[in-house]
Amino acid sequence: MRPQTKAEVGAAPRGFSSRHYLKLIEDTGKIGFWSADLRSERLDASPGLYRILGLDPTTEMTFGFGLDMIHPEDQAAHGDQIAVLRSGQPISREFRIIRPDRTQRWLLHHAEVMLGADGRPSQGMGVVFDVTAQHETMNALMQRHDRLNALIAATAAVFWVNKANGEPSEMPQWMALTGQSYAQMQGLGWLNAVHPDDRSRTLAAWTTAVEHTAPYNTDYRVLCADGIYRWFNARGAPVLSKDGSVREWVGVCLNVPGRTRYGAPPPEVAAPRGAAQAMPGDESLIPSQIRSARAITGLSKEELAALANVSVSTLNRLEDPTSAVRSRSDTLLAVRRALEEAGVEFIFEAGKKPGVREA
């Protein structure tokens, strides 16, 4: 047996041609090819391209026919492809088409130009990829991202990202909430915005979480940019790499209306004029007080619900004297504070029916 020559080693296996390889690739249904004389309108399309375009293989393919399939919203940006090729420039475009059956596909089109003997563009050839699946995957990821952002916006005052060592990384909402600059919050600088009485406890909770790669959950008061201390519940968790190491920390700061598990806030915490720091049993709002207070302030149910951070349905129950559902004390306190901030004062005099008056 004689040894193979270099030409034989580099050649395709006996019995297989480039056409076999091309068919194998095109049978995936994700790729097609074309070639054409750029000085004419007709082009030669491979079976794979006909399949991507949803056309009968007996259909005569022309440049104009292909361009007409481009989605109307993409026509302005991508309807010039043949003109660009005829000018001698290669193209690489991604756009949508609408097939004869009215289905939509995303295509990635790469094409090159070959010059004739006169140095002018003569021949063109291109490859088309169906990238619809990639776009659908990306859209699904974007939808999940948008949903997460919407949920965070609805529930959290701050979304934060910290480095693996626990130091601040991305905290634009914290900066907006506290008025701290990026430099001021670096290291443990963010603690300067936490109430002095809460700092040691907050630092201990955060240090423990970082050292033990454990979830973080604590309440503390934050000095907001308007000069008022407000209570927040901070929660976070580590994001791990495949090897188990911490890549980063993510978390949120949630508004805590009315009360916290560490007791009522001190006088400097946001407390509207005339507001009680807690509601004893004989000072719980009654439905007629809430309705009267809304009338005095001119607040709609939607406006009051937004100010108190409760739902309209919850407010409906609070104003309904026949409701059998008992509301939580922190919900009542949140509504009370919202109304008091709007300019009313609730009256609880011994032996008299609870009332309300303009503050």
Disulfide bonds with the S-S distance in Angstrom:
none
